[in-house]
Amino acid sequence: MADINDDQIIETMTEDGEVVQFRLFDIIEFEEKEYALLLPVEDEDDDDAEIVLMRLVKEEDDYLFETIDDDDEFDRVSEYIESLEEADDEE
């Protein structure tokens, strides 16, 4: 389970039990689902750091960050995000 706090730092656990901290970069809605764009805290000063994309699911008062295991879903969401970036660049 992940926790969203005032600093927008997310702690999530890997399959190996390692706790990883992310800074919440943005939340987007696509195909009636929400997705979080996360930047690993350890890499946030690195200009080449990669953004992590996870599905955001609300359960009662908590938010859960889920890995997107479906390659097709991941590709569709990634393409949508890229189209948003391109639209921003054109403006």
C-alpha positions, 0 to 999 in steps of 0.5 A: 500500500502506498501513502500520499502525504503533503510532500507528495512523497510516495513510499511503495514496496517492491516485490523483494520487500524493498521500500522505494520513495517516489515524488508524485509528478502528475496524475492523469486520467485515461480510459476512465482510470487514473495513472500516476507519473512518479519520479524516484526520489533518489534520481530527482536531481538527475536530468536523465531520470526516468518517470515511472508510470503506475495505475492509481486505484482508490480503495476507501480512503487510501490510494494504491499504486499498481504496476501495469502488467498489461503491455498493451495498456502500458503502451496506450497510456504511454502514447497518450502521455506523449500526445499530451506532451506534444500538444503542450510543446505546440502551444 
